[in-house]
Amino acid sequence: MSIQTTAYDTVPYPGHALAQAHPDRLATIATLFGMKPAEVNRSRVLELGCDDGLNLTSVALSLPEAQCIGIDLAAAGIQKGQERARYLGLKNIELRQLNILDVSESLGCFDFIIAHGIYSWVPETVRDKLLAICKQNLARNGVVYVSYNTYPGGHMRDLAREMMRFHVSEFDDPRQRVTQARSLIKFIIDSGSEPDLYRMVLQKELERMNEFTDSALFHDDLAEYNASVYFYQFVEHAGRHGLKYLSEAQFFEIQTGIFPARVVEVLKRIADSAVAKEQYLDFLKCRRFRQTLLCHDDQQLDDNPRPEKAESFYIASPVRPAEPDVRLDRREPATFIGPKNSSIETDNPLVKTALVALGQAWPKALHFRDLLAAARQSCDRGSSMKSGGADGDARTLGELLLRAYAGDIVEFSVAPPRLVSRPSERPVASSLARLQSVEGTEVVNLRHFNIRVEDPLSRRLLQLLDGSRDRDALIDDLAAAVESGVAAVETDDDAPAGSPQEVRRFLAVDLERKLAELAEMALLVA
């Protein structure tokens, strides 16, 4: 039997973790909208088009009692993923080389189905089969994640894509195709004596493409298939297969608060459904890409998440006060800064205390009830605020946290990752991250995010954190790495450290800082 070779065998597409598609995220959103998804830790997860299985491997590692199955047509990626899973000793993941068109009900029933980077990049028949699988293989309370390109933003991508594909049609070598594609768009931009709307659009497209790796550009903009659809068309397609719209994978994407009040008011008048509202939001944002969640069409969903739902979750955030001397015990406004310079303001002592507690616990998550109890206790001790009772405090905190979640300031979770915020005597780092750090600078952390560990000394330290070494042993091995030239240390004046004794003194001082950094990056499990 001959094995079909794909473009992904010729030009590998390195896998990435998809935090937005982790079963915990999907279950959290589903719970917010009134569904009762399966217990994440014991769920069955299917990833269609899993590439080299890195995303699913991270899921399997974080959910050891879950059963994970990934399929992909490219043999090279599947083989790489299988070797990685064997090295990590994972027994709860199975990666198969399989054509989507050959998937049947016999594959089984799944609580969560992930289809990232497929829908827009395959022929229409495969798109139809993809959604058919999402229906026939989805558990009663299951959730589907599908990503795809959308209009109206897709029109700008199409503008550049069609010209590039015309230009590179005569080139066979993938590297040459990528180089020529970028060169053509730059040539067109530079051909005008004055910047006009046309060239401004192409300049934005070039900036976007320059952020892509060569393999990503080859498999995305230069792919044979790259079809955008309007959101309402995607929903209609899903509906024909007995699926309906649940939400976006990133909750903040469905919020209207980024627009002025007058815009929101008009939007409310012209949009008579959640689908219509989302379509108008695409028009307003010129959105070009969506990560949509679907469920069975007979699911009864809440129109809007209720604040009391926050009480079901664990909460995590690196949030911090904008001012270091914020008074928690007074009813005076205070601003708190979250990820990507997001912010939220409150004058409520209970809420301020809770936000400080979240920042101190980061990257660990705190359950709502524990966060509430800690905040109430702190306020009772040091605040003149008169409590309105536990129920009133829970409602107040829930409303604020839901607003913060909508603003991407805090994270909600039903099954938070097992990690520590402070290193133990014999620290242990994620086994997947330790393996990846040998291969390069990008690793997947325990929060299922792709992060970079640029410093060679930090990467070497990460590789050593298997739980067998105490501080003295770590210093010995790091000193050996410096002596061999694998890594280097620098003193406060940025000069390289000199003698072996000076290196060891520096490492003894710097080790705790580096361990704390790795903990902050959510890489330590013990």
N, C-alpha and C positions, 0 to 999 in steps of 0.2 A: 504494500500500500504506500503510495507516495504521500509525502507530507507537504501541504500547501505552504509556500513561502509568501510572506507579506512584506509590505514596506517597513513594518516595525521590526522584522528580522534583519533587514538591510540597514536601517537607521534606527537603532534602539531609542526608545523614549523612556528615559529614567523615571521610575515611579516616584510619587510624592504622597505624603499623608494628607488626608482631606479631613481636617478637624470639623468642617461644616457638615460632613456626611457620616461622622461617627455615630453608631447606634445610640449612644447616650444623647447626642444632640437631637436626633430624630425622635427619640422617645420623649425628650423634654418638650419639644414643640407640640407633639401630639397630645401630651398631657395638658399643656396650656389651653388647647382648643377642645378639651373635653373628652378625648379618646382615652382608652385604657390599654396602652401598648403592653407587649410582653415584657417580662422582667429582663432587663438588658443583660445582666450577668449570665443568664441561661438561654439566651436567644439563639436563633439560627439566622445567619447573615449570608447573603449572596451578593457578590460583586460581579457585574457583567462588564467585560473589558477591563480586567484587573491589571493589565500591563505586566510588570514583574512582581506584582503582589505585595509591594511595599506597604500600601495603605492597609490592606487586609491583614498583613503580618502584624502591623502595629495594633490593629483592632484585636486580633487573636491574643497578642501578648497582654493587652490590657484587660481582656475578658477571658480568663483561662477556662471558664466553664461554658463558654459559648461555642457554637459550631460554625466555622467559617468556610465557605466554598467560593472560590474565584475561578472564573473562566476567561480565556482569551484565545484568539486565533493564532497569535504569534508564538511559535515554539520557543524562541530564544528567551523571551521574557519569562515564560512559565518555568523553563528550566532553571533560570537564575533564581526565581522566587522559591522553587522547591529546594534548591541547595541552601538558600538562606534559612528557610524554615527548619531544615534538618540540622543545620549548625546550631540554631537556637533551641533545638529540642522541643519544638512546638508539635503537639499531638492533635490540636483542635483546628487545624487549617488544612485544606485540600485545594490544590491548584491544578486545574485541568486545561489542556489545550482542547478547545471545543468551539465550534462555530455557533454563534447565537441562533442561527436558523435551525440548528439541530437540537436545541433545548426543548425538552418536553416536560409534562407533569411529573414524569418519573424522577426528575432531579430533586423533587421534594417541595415542601412548603416552608416559606421563610418569613420571619418576623420583620426583617429589614432587607430591602433590595437597593443596591447602589449601582447607578449607571452614570458614570462621570465621563464626559468627553466622547460620547458615542452618537447620540441622537442626531446632531447636526452634521456628523462626519461619515454617514453611511447612506446607501441608497434607500429610497422610499420603502422598499419591501422589508428591509432590515429594521427601519424605524417602526414599521407596523408590528413586526415580530417582537421587537423590544418591549413595546407596551403590552402586547399579548402575554408575554412572559410575566410582566409586572402584575397582570391580573391573575393568571392561572396559577402562579407559584407564590402568591402573597397570602399570608395568614389572615384570619378574620380581622384582627386588629392591627394588621401590618402597616408599615410606612415605606413608601418608595421615594428615593432621591434620584432626580434626573436633571442633568445640566444640559444647556443648549444655547445656541446663539439666537438673539432676538432682533427684530426691527422695532423702532426705526434706526437704532444705532448701527445695526448690521449693514445698512446701506453704505456707510462710510468705509467699512471694512471691505465690502464687495467692490467698491470703486477701485481701491488699491489692488485687491486680490486678482481681479479680472485682468488688469494690465500686467501684473507680475506673471500670471500663468501664461499669458500670451508670449511674454518676453522669454521665459525660461523653457518653453516647449522644445527648443532645439538642444537643450543640454540634458545629458543623461546622469552625470555625476551629481549626487545630492548636495555636496558642498558647493559645487559651482552654481547650482540652482539657487541656493540660499544667498550666496554672495551677489549673484546677478540680480536677484529680486530686490534686495536692499539698494543696490547701486542704481537700478532703474528709477525707483521712487525718489532717491536723492537727486538724480540727474534732472528729473522733471521739476522738482522744487527749485533747484539752482538755475533752471533755464529762464526763469522770469526775472525781469529787471526790477519789478516791484512786487512785494507780497500781495497776493489777492486771495479771495476766499478759497478758491480751488487749491492753491498751494498751501494755504494755512491748514486745510483739512488733511492734505497729504503729509504735512509736517507732523501733525498729531499722530497720524498713522505710523509714520516712520519712527517716532519716539516710542510708540507702543511696541513695534516690532523689534526695536533695538533692545528692549527689555527681555525679549524672548531668547532662549538658547537656540542654537541652530536647529537642533532636532525638533524643538517645539514649533518653530516657524515652518519647517519642512512638513510636519504632520498636521499643521493647523491651516494657515493661510494658503499654503501651496498644495494642500491635499486635493485629490480628485473631487471629493465631496466636502462641501462646507456650506450648508444651507441654513440660513436664518429663517425664523418664522415669527409672526406676531404672537404675543402671549395668548390671545384669545383663540388663535388657531391651534396652539399646543393643547390648551384646555379642551377644546372641541375634539381633538384627536384622542386625548386620554378618555374623554367621555364615551367615545365610540367603543372603548374597550372596558367600560364599566368602572372607570376610575374617576375620581374628582379631586379638585384642587383643595389642598390642606393649608399650605403656607409656603413661604420661602425658607430655605435652610438657615438663612441668617435673618433673624427676627427683625432687626433694625431696617431691613430693606423694605418692609411693608408699611413703615411709618410715614405719616404725612407731615410730621412736625418740622421737617427741615424747610418747609415752604412757609411764606408769610400767611397770616390768618385769612386774608382775603382770597388767596389761592385755595386754601383748604376748604373754605366755605363754598366756593364755586365747585370744587371737586365733589363735595357732598351732594350738591344739587344735581349734577349731571351723571354721577355714577350710582346706579341703582342696585349694584351687587358688588361682592368682593372681587369678582373677576373683572368687572367693568372698572372698578377703582384701580386695580393693578394695571390694567391696560392704559388708563389715562396717566398713571404714574410713569409708565414706560415712555409715553409721549413727552411728559414733562422732563424726564431725566435723559432722554435720548438713549435709553438703556440698550445694551448690545449683548448682554449675557445674563442668564438666569440659572438659579439652582433651586428647582421647584420640588416640593413635597406633595405626593399624591397618596390617596387612600381609597378603599372601596367606596363606591358611590352610595351605598346604603348607610354609611356612617353618619350619625347625628353629631354635628359639630357646633360648638359655641361660636357665635358671631364675633365676640371679642373676649380675649382672656380676662378673667376677673382677678383683682388684686389678691384675694384669698388663695388663689392657686400658688402664689409664691411660697406659701407655707409648706408645700410639698417638696421643695427643692433644697439642694445644697447650693450655697452661693460662694463665688470666688471673684476676687478682683485685686489688682495692684493699686487700687484707688488711694489717694493721699490728699491731705489738706493742701490747698494752694498756698496758705500762709502757715509757717511753722508754729506760731503762737496762738492758734485758733482756740477759743474758749468753748469747751464742750458743754459746760454747765450753764450757759446763758442762752437766752432766746435772741440770738443775734445771727444774722446771715453769715454763712461760711460756704466757700466754694471748694469743691473736691474735684481733683483732676484724675481722670481715668486713662485708659489706653488711647494712643493716637491723639492726645490732647483733648479728648472729650471731657466734658465737665458737667457737674450738677450742683445746684445750690439748695441749701436748706437752713432753716433757723431752729429746727427741732433738736433739742439735746439728745434725745433717744436715738434719732437717726444719725446724728453726727458721731455719736459714740459707736454705733454699729459700723459705720463706714470706716472709722479708724481701726476697729477690730479686724475688719476684712483685709485692710492693707497690711496689718501686722502679721496676719496668718498666711498671706500669699507666699507660695503658690497653692497652699492647701485650701480646701473648701470647707466652709462651716455650714452645718444644717441650719435652716431658718430658726428652728426652735432653740438651738444652742446660741445662735447669734442674738436672738431676742432676749433670752435669759441673761446673757452676759451684759447686754446693753442696759437692760432694766436694773440689774444689780449695780452696775457702775453709776447709773443715774440716781438710784436710791441712796448711794453712799455720798456722792459728791455734788448733787444737784438740788437746787431749791424747787425744781419742777415737781408739781403734784401729779402723780400718775392718774390716768383716767381708767386704770384697770388693764389687765393683761389682754383682754379682747380688743380694747381700743388701741393699745400699743401695737398689737399684731397687725391690725388693719392699717395703722399709720405706716408701719415699717414695710408692710406688703405693698402698699401703693407706691412708696418711694422706690422700692427695689424693682417693681415691674416697670416703672418709668426709667430707671437706670438700665434695666435689661433692654428696653426698647431703644435706648440711646447707645447701646454697645459699651456700657461702662462696667457692668457686672456680667458674670456668666451664671446661668442656671444649669443645674445638673441633677439627674436622678441617680447616677452611679459615678461619683467623682473618681478620678485616677488615684491609685495608691502611690503616694509620694510623700516626701518629708521636706520640711522647710529648713531643717538644721541637720548637718551631717552627723552620723553616729561615730563611735570609736573606730569602727572598721567600715568605712562607707561603701555602699553598693550603688552603682549607677545602672541605668537601663541597659540590659544586654544588647538590645537592638542598637542603641546609640553607641555603645562601645564598639560594636562591629562596624558600624558606618564610619566612625571616626578614624578607622584604619584606612578607609578608602578615600576619604575626602573631608571637606569642612562642613558639609550639610548633614545634620542628623535629625531624627524625629524624637521629640521629647515625650514625656509621659502624659502631656496634655494633648498629644496627637497633632502637634504643630511642627512644621519644618523650621528649624533654626540653624544658625551658623555658629560654629566654634572656630574662630579664625586663628587664634593663638596656638602654635604648635605645642607649647608647653601645657596648655590647658587640655588639648586633645590627648596628649600623652598621659596626663593625669586621669582623664576620663577612661582611657583604656585600662588603667591600673585598678580601677574601682570595682573589683569583683568580690569584695568582702573579706579577702584573705590578708589584707595589709592594714596595719595601724599607722599612725603618723610617722613613726621613725622609719618603717619599711617604705612608705611612700616617698619620703625624702631621699632614702638611699636610691630608689629606682629612678626618681626624677634627676638626681645628681648624675647618675650613670647616663641618662638620656642627654643631658647637657654636655657631659664629657665626650660622648660619641658624636656630637654634632646634630642629633635628631631635633633638639630644641635648644633654646638659649634663654638666659635670664638677663634682665637689665636693671641697673641700680636706679635710684631716684633721679640721677642726672642723665638718664637714658644711655649711659655708657655700659657696655657689656661687663658683667661681673668677671673678676680675674681668677684668683686661685681657687682650687677645690674647696678650701675652707670658707672662702668668701661666698662661693656658690651655695654651700650648705647653709650658711647663716642666712643668706637671702631667702632660700627655699623654706627654712624654718619659720621665717616671718610671713612669707607670702602664701604658704600653703592654706591657711585658714581662710584667707581672702578668696583664693581660687575655689576652694570647696564651697564657700558661701555663694559664689557666683554660679556654680553649677547647680546648687540647690535652687537659687532664684530662677534659673532657666528650666526648672522642673525636670531635672535629669537624675535625681537621687531617689532611690526607693527605700534606703535604710542608712 
